Amino acid sequence: MSAAERRAGASLAAIFGLRMLGLFLILPVFAVHAQTLPGGDDLTLVGIAIGAYGLTQACLQLVFGAASDRYGRKPVIVFGLLVFIVGSAVAALATNIETVIAGRVLQGAGAISAAVTALAADLTRDQHRTKVMAMIGASIGMVFAFSMVAAPLLYSLIGMSGIFWLTALLGAGAIFLVVRVVPDAPPVPRGTGGRLIDVLTDGQLMRLNFGVFALHLIQTTMWVLLPSALVASGGLPMVEHWKVYLPAVLLSFVFMVPAIIIAERRGHLKLVFNAAIMLLLIVQLGLWLAGDGVWNLALWLMLFFVAFNVLEATQPSWISRIAAPHAKGMALGVYNTLQSTGLFLGGMLGGYLAQRHGAVAVHVTAAAIALVWLALAFTMRPPSRRSDAPRPAVGPENT
């Protein structure tokens, strides 16, 4: 990669990381903290609070992505981060679970993922795009690991309110990076954004959109169950959960990096992609059948992160390659809309199933969704490896 591409990748990964850290910090502690709030004994409400930001992201990712096509990436990203900061402040001041949900909804209204990913595509060449997406994916994985370690300690020091105020501060740091560090993107001509119908009728794009929906739905359902499982079955108090989370994420990178190299340099993107989905399916079956001991949970969690990180890196790169240049923001807006929908429904569905039918129902449902995704992925065509290959126009002919 060129120096400009490295700078773009590192700074955009940092923006993603700062924002996602603020969202992830509540995952390892909120299910326990919620029991101290009015209404927090209802697992369905707890699941909604965990995934609520996905609801407004699902509604607004498309709007932000299309706006970034018309008005430029950076102004849209800064505006979204300001909304995210407001939502963090509302959650910090909450005294009941309903207000926490309202704050999380506002956090999600800062729906910048599509605009940031489109900016990454603008600033990188095709042959290096998966590397940049891998940097972004790796940053998400690393801040996830950090949040698993830091959240219990932060909770003991500053409480849940302090964590949400810290989240607002992280959003301000991300704005600084957008304004002062991220390279300027090529100008986006006004009024030339892509059409939504062209994206929605493109079969290849919609298979990838279903995939990101499934991936994040499965991820969120797991975190309705996992913290409590580590306490109840693994025998680990909350402040020691980092002993499982941190090694699992770090070991997953050992396997993820070779997988990305095989996918990109050796032209086996589809093979690696399908293998990662298969691994995701196996993890859900393993969590269902293998028991809840701490070593079992650690093993399946590490394998989950291998699959998650590979898929998180390859899918947006694939989208940006096959979407028409004038419709990248729109295509990534639809992609991130389905991602956010998965986050929201995963929290709600996981909480509902766990409350009504137990953990087995959660894992069986997640495995069934992964199986459907795997069937769809087998019918996909990998994008061209050549950087100068013509981009196919999005539309129904690409089915």
Beta strands, then each sheet from edge to edge (+ up, - down):
end
